[in-house]
Amino acid sequence: MKKTLLILLTMSTMIMAADGAALYSKCAGCHGTQGEKKALGKSKIINEMNKEDLIFALNGYKDGSYGGAMKGLMKGQVAKLSDTDVEAIALHIAVEK
């Protein structure tokens, strides 16, 4: 039973990471392929953030409670992301470190 649970957890993590990579591909133009750039010279370098901070930031952009100069632009970029999408992207970026 424990082995089955571990296998399922590992598989779901791999699937989520794959989804995160696909979702992140839309972000790479500004943030870099590994999140290594300041988007448009204004953002934080996102691959220096941990998973929790990334989730906080993405959700904050969604609800308008987070962000500086790029707040309006980012709100539109993340508006359609589900909670699962946000977590997958954050996990992908945090793992890429």
GUDO-345031 format. One record per residue (C-alpha): residue number from 0; residue in one letter; x, y, z. Coordinates in Angstrom, 3 decimals. Layout:
N
{pt NUM; "A"; {X; Y; Z}}
...
end
This chain:
97
{pt 0; "M"; {0.000; 0.000; 0.000}}
{pt 1; "K"; {2.752; 2.471; 0.950}}
{pt 2; "K"; {4.680; 1.616; -2.206}}
{pt 3; "T"; {1.580; 2.230; -4.360}}
{pt 4; "L"; {0.952; 5.572; -2.659}}
{pt 5; "L"; {4.568; 6.598; -3.190}}
{pt 6; "I"; {4.391; 5.663; -6.866}}
{pt 7; "L"; {1.163; 7.627; -7.333}}
{pt 8; "L"; {2.602; 10.653; -5.542}}
{pt 9; "T"; {5.757; 10.525; -7.659}}
{pt 10; "M"; {3.750; 10.206; -10.868}}
{pt 11; "S"; {1.448; 13.085; -9.972}}
{pt 12; "T"; {4.462; 15.266; -9.136}}
{pt 13; "M"; {6.036; 14.422; -12.501}}
{pt 14; "I"; {2.784; 15.184; -14.330}}
{pt 15; "M"; {2.424; 18.469; -12.468}}
{pt 16; "A"; {6.026; 19.391; -13.293}}
{pt 17; "A"; {5.401; 18.623; -16.961}}
{pt 18; "D"; {2.280; 20.775; -16.934}}
{pt 19; "G"; {4.246; 23.514; -15.196}}
{pt 20; "A"; {6.862; 23.450; -17.940}}
{pt 21; "A"; {4.199; 23.732; -20.639}}
{pt 22; "L"; {2.413; 26.522; -18.792}}
{pt 23; "Y"; {5.670; 28.345; -18.089}}
{pt 24; "S"; {6.605; 28.362; -21.776}}
{pt 25; "K"; {4.319; 31.399; -22.172}}
{pt 26; "C"; {6.330; 33.228; -19.493}}
{pt 27; "A"; {9.786; 32.453; -20.853}}
{pt 28; "G"; {9.766; 35.247; -23.425}}
{pt 29; "C"; {9.994; 37.850; -20.670}}
{pt 30; "H"; {11.371; 35.890; -17.700}}
{pt 31; "G"; {13.887; 33.685; -19.560}}
{pt 32; "T"; {13.783; 29.964; -20.172}}
{pt 33; "Q"; {14.747; 29.253; -16.557}}
{pt 34; "G"; {13.297; 32.364; -14.914}}
{pt 35; "E"; {16.723; 33.997; -14.884}}
{pt 36; "K"; {15.786; 37.418; -16.303}}
{pt 37; "K"; {14.169; 40.551; -14.935}}
{pt 38; "A"; {11.078; 40.702; -17.137}}
{pt 39; "L"; {11.265; 43.859; -19.223}}
{pt 40; "G"; {14.051; 44.949; -16.862}}
{pt 41; "K"; {11.546; 45.548; -14.046}}
{pt 42; "S"; {10.614; 42.328; -12.251}}
{pt 43; "K"; {12.303; 40.190; -9.662}}
{pt 44; "I"; {14.381; 37.321; -10.975}}
{pt 45; "I"; {11.784; 34.657; -10.380}}
{pt 46; "N"; {14.091; 31.650; -10.236}}
{pt 47; "E"; {15.485; 33.144; -7.023}}
{pt 48; "M"; {12.053; 32.820; -5.387}}
{pt 49; "N"; {10.852; 29.727; -3.536}}
{pt 50; "K"; {7.648; 27.867; -4.388}}
{pt 51; "E"; {5.583; 29.548; -1.667}}
{pt 52; "D"; {6.671; 33.056; -2.698}}
{pt 53; "L"; {5.904; 32.278; -6.339}}
{pt 54; "I"; {2.413; 31.035; -5.468}}
{pt 55; "F"; {1.844; 34.125; -3.325}}
{pt 56; "A"; {2.980; 36.417; -6.140}}
{pt 57; "L"; {0.972; 34.695; -8.885}}
{pt 58; "N"; {-2.180; 34.639; -6.774}}
{pt 59; "G"; {-1.557; 38.266; -5.809}}
{pt 60; "Y"; {-1.331; 39.249; -9.456}}
{pt 61; "K"; {-4.601; 37.385; -10.073}}
{pt 62; "D"; {-6.487; 39.262; -7.340}}
{pt 63; "G"; {-4.668; 42.578; -7.819}}
{pt 64; "S"; {-3.041; 42.604; -4.375}}
{pt 65; "Y"; {0.556; 42.138; -5.557}}
{pt 66; "G"; {2.942; 43.793; -7.938}}
{pt 67; "G"; {4.595; 46.994; -8.855}}
{pt 68; "A"; {5.207; 48.412; -12.310}}
{pt 69; "M"; {4.016; 45.268; -14.099}}
{pt 70; "K"; {0.900; 44.680; -11.984}}
{pt 71; "G"; {-1.575; 45.409; -14.777}}
{pt 72; "L"; {0.273; 43.378; -17.383}}
{pt 73; "M"; {0.716; 40.382; -15.097}}
{pt 74; "K"; {-2.912; 40.385; -13.961}}
{pt 75; "G"; {-3.918; 39.686; -17.547}}
{pt 76; "Q"; {-1.270; 36.992; -17.927}}
{pt 77; "V"; {-2.388; 34.983; -14.891}}
{pt 78; "A"; {-6.133; 35.685; -14.891}}
{pt 79; "K"; {-7.114; 32.321; -16.368}}
{pt 80; "L"; {-4.705; 30.182; -14.346}}
{pt 81; "S"; {-6.313; 27.727; -11.943}}
{pt 82; "D"; {-4.881; 27.071; -8.491}}
{pt 83; "T"; {-3.430; 23.844; -9.903}}
{pt 84; "D"; {-1.824; 25.773; -12.772}}
{pt 85; "V"; {-0.300; 28.296; -10.352}}
{pt 86; "E"; {1.148; 25.529; -8.210}}
{pt 87; "A"; {2.495; 23.676; -11.259}}
{pt 88; "I"; {4.243; 26.804; -12.562}}
{pt 89; "A"; {5.683; 27.595; -9.123}}
{pt 90; "L"; {6.922; 24.030; -8.720}}
{pt 91; "H"; {8.495; 24.118; -12.174}}
{pt 92; "I"; {10.326; 27.379; -11.491}}
{pt 93; "A"; {11.445; 26.330; -7.994}}
{pt 94; "V"; {12.728; 22.987; -9.318}}
{pt 95; "E"; {14.658; 24.686; -12.147}}
{pt 96; "K"; {16.963; 26.433; -9.638}}
end
